[in-house]
Amino acid sequence: MTLRPTGWRKSSHSARHTDCVEVGRVCGGAAVRDSKDRSSRYFAASDTQWRSFVVAVKSGRFDF
């Protein structure tokens, strides 16, 4: 997996908040970083891992 993320973006739901994450593209997956500290590290997930995460979020699995 190439770990040079491109196309970083923050959710439009986060426009008024500073405590957010951004998602970028890497070859074969996605990368996630803290929007407050863009020069810091990020973590990467494979396509399969990222899709599973998105499905879980959309289904409300992490709602409390």
N, C-alpha and C positions, 0 to 999 in steps of 0.2 A: 504494500500500500504506500503510495507517495504521500508524504506528510507536508506538503506545501499547500495549505488551504487557500482557496480563492473564493471570491464572491461572498464575503462575510455579510450577514444581514441580521437585523434585530426585528423581532415581531412588532407589527404595528400596534399591538395591544400594550407594548412596553413604552410607547412614545413619551409618556409623562412620568416614567419611573427611571431611577438610576440603577436599581438593583436588578440587572437583566443579564441574560446570556445572548451570545450571537452564534449563529450557525454558519459554517463555511463548507465548501466542497473540497474533498480530497479524492484522489483516484480510488474508486472502490468503496466510498463511504462518505461520512460527514465528520466535521470537526466542530467542537464547542469550546467557547472561551467566555471569560467574564468581560462584559462590555465596559466596566469601569477600569480595567487594567489590560488593555489590548496588547501591550508588549509582553505580558506574562505568558505562561504556557497555556496549552489547550489540550483537550483529549480528543482522540479520534475513535470512531466506531465504523465497523464494516456496514455495507448496505443492508445486510440481513439484520444486524443489531439495531441499526437506526430505524428501519421499517417496523421492527417489533416494538421499539420504544414509542414511535409515533402512534401506532395502533393502540397501545396501552393508554397513552395520554387521551386520545380521542374517545376511548371507551369509558373514560372516567376512573380508570384504575387508581390514579394518584390523587383523586379528589378526597378532601377530608372536611 
